[in-house]
């Protein structure tokens, strides 16, 4: 443990969070968004937090992971995590949230069709158009049927707020004193333009909601729902969201593509290696809550995992699946051992994929 570490450093989660919020950021990474005092993001309670904490608590980071995460925390920079599938890249985000008590992880899964706006906010233009047509029809009822027909009261034009909701990136950029953890999963699957589109967001820590900026003169203050749910609504003024504490951004990549130098320059980079035998033993104990001696009974499965992994990629959760089956007394006949290993530890690459 190094004395400058925050993540995996000394003290309780509250102590480490306190250190994180008091360390001065670089002058070029200071942000000045004003928090909404009525906004209450999810804290360290509830099912969403329990899920993040459970997943993150079993992660076993190596020294390289700890160094890279803490470097990103100090510099307020995104962390780009590369490595083969199944080495725990996504779980690292949950581990950071659990270690620093930062609340549930915001998850943004990326596909080839994902655009920057998908992460920032969602706008239901069709729903708003349908409601606007309904409003016009109701207003026109009083003009029909002759002069003796009474004109009904006109329904107020619906607010734009119900048709807008912040996405995971937009929610992470809300002005708060405590940062949120944002997992941008498999960014290497994105359209070629997405990494470039993120550059301005990462530099400025803010973005504009076009639909709100357009009506800012008539509706300068609008409350919107967030990725956490409609009950966690927040005030947005004049269509702009500006962060205060830059979020802890974890971008994962399986190495399916290269990224442009300007994007890489704005990230701290970490390559996660396949765990060795000692780390696999620790992962089994942590994830399955085994006592130190109890995990020794699964050494043969670890050896089989490492042996099969030498000819093709395997994911760590395949080893965890094998141990879980052993704990459940499945595949218990000695003669089924080879078939058991082949069934549970099928290679992701290489022969027989």
C-alpha positions as CSV (number, residue, x, y, z in Angstrom):
1,X,0.0,0.0,0.0
2,X,1.4,3.4,-1.1
3,X,0.8,6.4,1.1
4,X,-0.4,8.5,-1.9
5,X,-3.1,6.0,-2.9
6,X,-6.7,6.9,-2.5
7,X,-8.2,3.8,-4.2
8,X,-7.1,0.8,-2.1
9,X,-5.4,3.2,0.3
10,X,-5.6,3.5,4.0
11,X,-8.8,4.4,5.9
12,X,-12.5,3.8,5.5
13,X,-14.4,4.5,2.3
14,X,-15.6,7.8,3.9
15,X,-12.0,8.8,4.8
16,X,-10.8,8.0,1.2
17,X,-13.7,9.9,-0.3
18,X,-12.8,12.9,1.9
19,X,-9.2,12.8,0.6
20,X,-10.4,12.6,-2.9
21,X,-12.6,15.7,-2.6
22,X,-10.0,17.8,-0.8
23,X,-7.1,17.1,-3.2
24,X,-6.7,20.1,-5.5
25,X,-7.1,19.2,-9.2
26,X,-4.7,20.5,-11.8
27,X,-5.7,24.1,-12.7
28,X,-6.7,23.0,-16.2
29,X,-9.1,20.4,-14.7
30,X,-11.1,22.7,-12.4
31,X,-14.8,22.8,-13.0
32,X,-17.3,25.3,-11.6
33,X,-20.8,23.9,-12.0
34,X,-23.4,24.9,-9.4
35,X,-25.1,21.9,-7.7
36,X,-28.9,21.8,-7.4
37,X,-29.6,21.6,-3.6
38,X,-32.8,19.7,-4.2
39,X,-31.1,17.0,-6.3
40,X,-30.5,13.8,-4.4
41,X,-28.4,11.2,-6.3
42,X,-28.5,7.6,-5.2
43,X,-26.2,7.0,-2.2
44,X,-24.8,4.0,-0.5
45,X,-28.1,2.2,0.0
46,X,-30.8,0.5,-2.1
47,X,-30.6,-2.4,-4.5
48,X,-28.6,-0.5,-7.2
49,X,-25.8,0.2,-4.7
50,X,-26.0,-3.3,-3.3
51,X,-25.4,-4.7,-6.8
52,X,-22.5,-2.4,-7.5
53,X,-20.9,-3.0,-4.1
54,X,-21.3,-6.8,-4.4
55,X,-19.7,-6.9,-7.8
56,X,-16.9,-4.5,-6.9
57,X,-16.0,-6.0,-3.5
58,X,-14.8,-9.2,-5.1
59,X,-12.3,-7.6,-7.5
60,X,-8.6,-8.2,-6.8
61,X,-6.6,-5.4,-8.4
62,X,-2.9,-5.7,-9.0
63,X,-0.4,-2.9,-8.2
64,X,-0.5,-1.6,-11.8
65,X,-4.3,-1.2,-11.6
66,X,-4.0,0.6,-8.3
67,X,-1.4,3.0,-9.7
68,X,-3.3,3.8,-12.8
69,X,-6.6,4.3,-11.0
70,X,-5.1,6.7,-8.5
71,X,-3.3,8.6,-11.2
72,X,-6.6,9.1,-13.0
73,X,-8.2,10.2,-9.7
74,X,-5.5,12.8,-9.0
75,X,-5.5,14.2,-12.6
76,X,-9.3,14.0,-13.1
77,X,-8.8,12.1,-16.3
78,X,-10.7,9.2,-17.9
79,X,-9.1,5.8,-17.5
80,X,-8.9,3.7,-20.7
81,X,-8.7,0.0,-19.7
82,X,-7.6,-2.5,-22.3
83,X,-7.2,-6.3,-22.1
84,X,-8.6,-9.5,-23.3
85,X,-12.3,-10.4,-22.6
86,X,-13.0,-11.6,-19.1
87,X,-10.0,-10.1,-17.3
88,X,-12.2,-7.9,-15.2
89,X,-12.1,-4.5,-17.0
90,X,-15.7,-3.6,-16.3
91,X,-15.6,-4.9,-12.8
92,X,-12.8,-2.4,-12.0
93,X,-15.4,0.4,-12.2
94,X,-17.5,-1.3,-9.6
95,X,-14.4,-1.8,-7.4
96,X,-13.7,1.9,-7.4
97,X,-17.3,2.8,-6.5
98,X,-17.3,0.2,-3.7
99,X,-13.9,1.2,-2.3
100,X,-14.7,5.0,-2.2
101,X,-18.4,4.7,-1.5
102,X,-19.3,6.6,-4.6
103,X,-22.8,5.1,-5.2
104,X,-24.1,2.9,-8.0
105,X,-22.1,2.8,-11.2
106,X,-23.6,4.5,-14.2
107,X,-23.3,2.1,-17.1
108,X,-23.1,3.1,-20.8
109,X,-22.8,0.1,-23.1
110,X,-21.5,1.1,-26.5
111,X,-22.4,-0.5,-29.9
112,X,-21.6,0.4,-33.5
113,X,-24.8,2.5,-33.6
114,X,-24.1,4.5,-30.4
115,X,-23.8,8.3,-30.7
116,X,-22.6,10.9,-28.3
117,X,-26.2,12.1,-27.6
118,X,-27.2,8.6,-26.5
119,X,-24.9,9.0,-23.6
120,X,-25.8,12.6,-22.8
121,X,-29.6,12.6,-23.0
122,X,-32.7,11.0,-24.5
123,X,-35.4,13.0,-26.3
124,X,-38.8,11.6,-27.2
125,X,-39.6,13.8,-30.1
126,X,-42.5,11.5,-31.4
127,X,-44.2,11.5,-28.0
128,X,-44.0,15.3,-27.8
129,X,-45.4,15.7,-31.3
130,X,-48.3,13.4,-30.5
131,X,-49.2,15.4,-27.4
132,X,-48.8,18.7,-29.2
133,X,-51.4,17.5,-31.8
134,X,-53.7,16.5,-29.0
135,X,-53.4,19.9,-27.5
136,X,-54.2,21.6,-30.8
137,X,-57.2,19.4,-31.3
138,X,-58.6,20.2,-27.9
139,X,-58.1,23.9,-28.5
140,X,-60.0,23.7,-31.8
141,X,-63.2,22.0,-30.3
142,X,-64.7,25.4,-29.2
143,X,-64.8,26.7,-32.8
144,X,-67.1,24.0,-34.0
145,X,-70.9,23.6,-33.8
146,X,-72.0,27.2,-34.1
147,X,-71.9,30.3,-31.9
148,X,-74.2,29.0,-29.2
149,X,-71.8,26.1,-28.3
150,X,-69.8,26.9,-25.2
151,X,-66.0,27.0,-25.7
152,X,-64.2,24.6,-23.3
153,X,-61.1,25.7,-21.4
154,X,-57.9,25.3,-23.4
155,X,-55.5,22.7,-22.1
156,X,-52.1,24.2,-21.3
157,X,-49.3,23.3,-23.7
158,X,-47.3,20.4,-22.2
159,X,-43.9,21.1,-20.8
160,X,-40.9,19.6,-22.7
161,X,-39.5,18.1,-19.4
162,X,-41.4,14.8,-19.6
163,X,-39.9,14.1,-23.1
164,X,-36.2,14.6,-22.0
165,X,-34.1,12.4,-19.7
166,X,-30.4,12.5,-19.0
167,X,-28.4,9.5,-20.1
168,X,-25.5,7.9,-18.2
169,X,-22.8,10.4,-19.4
170,X,-25.2,13.3,-18.9
171,X,-26.0,12.1,-15.3
172,X,-22.3,11.7,-14.5
173,X,-21.6,15.3,-15.5
174,X,-24.2,16.8,-13.2
175,X,-22.6,19.3,-10.8
176,X,-21.9,17.5,-7.5
177,X,-19.3,17.6,-4.8
178,X,-19.0,13.8,-4.9
179,X,-18.1,12.3,-8.3
180,X,-20.0,9.5,-9.8
181,X,-18.4,6.4,-11.5
182,X,-19.2,6.1,-15.2
183,X,-18.5,2.8,-17.0
184,X,-18.3,3.3,-20.8
185,X,-18.2,-0.3,-21.8
186,X,-16.5,-1.6,-25.0
187,X,-15.8,1.8,-26.6
188,X,-13.8,0.0,-29.3
189,X,-17.1,-1.2,-30.8
190,X,-18.2,2.4,-31.4
191,X,-18.6,4.4,-34.6
192,X,-15.3,5.9,-35.7
193,X,-16.5,9.4,-34.7
194,X,-17.5,8.7,-31.1
195,X,-14.0,9.0,-29.4
196,X,-13.4,12.3,-31.2
197,X,-16.9,13.5,-30.1
198,X,-16.0,12.8,-26.5
199,X,-12.9,15.0,-26.6
200,X,-14.8,18.3,-26.0
201,X,-16.9,16.7,-23.3
202,X,-13.9,15.4,-21.4
203,X,-12.1,18.7,-21.7
204,X,-14.9,21.1,-20.9
205,X,-16.9,18.9,-18.5
206,X,-20.1,20.3,-19.8
207,X,-22.6,20.0,-22.7
208,X,-25.7,21.7,-24.1
209,X,-29.2,20.2,-24.4
210,X,-30.2,21.7,-27.7
211,X,-34.0,21.3,-27.2
212,X,-33.8,23.2,-23.9
213,X,-31.4,25.9,-25.2
214,X,-33.9,26.6,-28.0
215,X,-36.7,27.5,-25.5
216,X,-34.4,29.0,-22.8
217,X,-36.1,32.4,-23.1
218,X,-39.5,31.0,-22.3
219,X,-38.4,28.2,-20.0
220,X,-35.0,29.0,-18.5
221,X,-35.3,26.4,-15.7
222,X,-36.5,22.8,-16.3
223,X,-36.3,19.8,-14.1
224,X,-35.3,16.6,-15.8
225,X,-35.2,12.9,-14.9
226,X,-31.8,11.2,-14.8
227,X,-30.4,7.8,-15.7
228,X,-31.0,6.8,-12.1
229,X,-34.8,7.2,-12.5
230,X,-37.5,9.9,-12.8
231,X,-37.5,10.3,-9.0
232,X,-34.0,11.6,-9.1
233,X,-34.8,14.7,-11.1
234,X,-32.5,17.7,-11.3
235,X,-32.7,21.4,-12.3
236,X,-31.1,22.3,-15.6
237,X,-30.7,26.1,-16.3
238,X,-30.8,27.5,-19.9
239,X,-30.2,24.0,-21.3
240,X,-26.6,23.6,-20.1
241,X,-25.1,20.9,-17.7
242,X,-21.7,21.7,-16.2
243,X,-19.9,19.4,-13.8
244,X,-18.3,20.4,-10.6
245,X,-16.4,17.2,-9.6
246,X,-15.2,15.4,-12.8
247,X,-16.7,11.9,-12.8
248,X,-14.6,8.8,-12.5
249,X,-14.7,7.6,-16.1
250,X,-13.7,4.0,-16.9
251,X,-13.6,3.3,-20.7
252,X,-13.1,-0.4,-21.6
253,X,-11.7,-1.8,-24.8
254,X,-11.1,-5.3,-26.0
255,X,-8.5,-4.0,-28.5
256,X,-10.7,-4.4,-31.6
257,X,-9.5,-1.0,-32.9
258,X,-7.0,1.8,-32.4
259,X,-7.9,5.2,-31.1
260,X,-6.7,8.6,-32.4
261,X,-3.7,10.3,-30.5
262,X,-5.8,13.3,-29.3
263,X,-8.2,10.9,-27.6
264,X,-5.4,8.8,-26.1
265,X,-3.6,12.0,-24.8
266,X,-6.6,12.8,-22.7
267,X,-6.8,9.4,-21.0
268,X,-4.7,7.5,-18.5
269,X,-4.1,4.1,-20.0
270,X,-4.1,0.7,-18.3
271,X,-3.6,-2.7,-19.9
272,X,-4.9,-5.5,-17.6
273,X,-2.9,-8.7,-18.0
274,X,-4.3,-12.2,-17.4
275,X,-4.1,-13.1,-13.7
276,X,-1.4,-15.5,-12.6
277,X,-2.0,-18.5,-10.3
278,X,-1.7,-16.6,-7.0
279,X,-4.1,-13.9,-8.1
280,X,-6.6,-16.5,-9.4
281,X,-6.5,-18.1,-5.9
282,X,-7.3,-14.8,-4.3
283,X,-10.0,-14.0,-6.9
284,X,-11.7,-17.3,-6.0
285,X,-11.6,-16.6,-2.3
286,X,-12.9,-13.1,-2.7
287,X,-15.6,-13.7,-5.2
288,X,-17.0,-16.9,-3.5
289,X,-16.3,-15.8,0.1
290,X,-14.1,-18.8,0.8
291,X,-11.9,-19.1,3.8
292,X,-8.1,-19.1,3.1
293,X,-7.8,-22.9,3.4
294,X,-11.0,-23.7,1.7
295,X,-9.8,-22.3,-1.7
296,X,-7.0,-24.8,-1.8
297,X,-9.4,-27.6,-2.7
298,X,-9.8,-26.0,-6.2
299,X,-6.2,-25.9,-7.2
300,X,-6.7,-28.6,-9.8
301,X,-9.3,-26.4,-11.5
302,X,-6.9,-23.4,-11.5
303,X,-4.2,-25.6,-13.1
304,X,-6.7,-26.8,-15.7
305,X,-7.7,-23.2,-16.4
306,X,-4.1,-22.1,-16.9
307,X,-3.3,-25.1,-19.0
308,X,-6.2,-24.6,-21.4
309,X,-5.6,-20.8,-21.4
310,X,-2.1,-21.4,-22.9
311,X,-3.8,-22.5,-26.2
312,X,-6.6,-19.9,-26.4
313,X,-8.2,-17.1,-24.4
314,X,-10.3,-17.9,-21.3
315,X,-12.3,-15.6,-19.1
316,X,-11.8,-15.6,-15.3
317,X,-15.5,-16.0,-14.8
318,X,-15.3,-19.4,-16.5
319,X,-13.0,-20.5,-13.6
320,X,-15.4,-19.1,-11.1
321,X,-18.2,-21.1,-12.8
322,X,-16.2,-24.2,-12.5
323,X,-15.6,-23.7,-8.8
324,X,-19.3,-22.8,-8.2
325,X,-20.3,-26.1,-9.9
326,X,-17.9,-28.0,-7.7
327,X,-19.4,-26.3,-4.6
328,X,-22.8,-27.5,-5.8
329,X,-21.6,-31.1,-6.2
330,X,-22.3,-30.9,-9.9
331,X,-20.2,-33.1,-12.3
332,X,-19.1,-35.0,-9.2
333,X,-18.3,-38.3,-10.8
334,X,-14.5,-38.7,-11.2
335,X,-14.9,-40.1,-14.7
336,X,-16.6,-36.8,-15.8
337,X,-13.7,-34.6,-14.9
338,X,-12.3,-34.1,-18.4
339,X,-15.7,-33.5,-20.0
340,X,-16.5,-31.1,-17.1
341,X,-13.4,-29.0,-17.9
342,X,-14.1,-29.0,-21.6
343,X,-17.7,-27.9,-21.1
344,X,-17.1,-25.1,-18.6
345,X,-13.8,-23.8,-19.9
346,X,-14.4,-23.5,-23.6
347,X,-11.8,-21.3,-25.2
348,X,-12.8,-17.9,-26.5
349,X,-10.1,-17.9,-29.2
350,X,-7.8,-20.4,-30.7
351,X,-8.6,-24.1,-31.3
352,X,-12.2,-25.4,-30.8
353,X,-13.8,-22.0,-30.3
